[in-house]
């Protein structure tokens, strides 16, 4: 089944925006949703209406992971809102993880 995609210019714009202004959020996504707790860097490389792909570096390896969304995105505005919500939730997950390990 083919993934529902955004127009190429929309995908490129969203990815560039995330990598330029929200690199910290990309790293939180990798840690919280990819369970790569030791990741040191994450860069968004693909985004469609079903999920995102990140290039992740951690002490043991580098590679690409896919993180699905909890719903199919409708448009660019839905993508922005969903990414913000996921980032906030990732902060909570990481805080809980830190208190467990703390």
Secondary structure by P-SEA (a helix, b strand, c coil): cccccccaaaaaaaaaaaaaccaaaaaaaaaaccccccccccccccccccccccccccccccbbbbbbcccccccaaaaaaaaaaaaaaaaaaaaaaaaaac
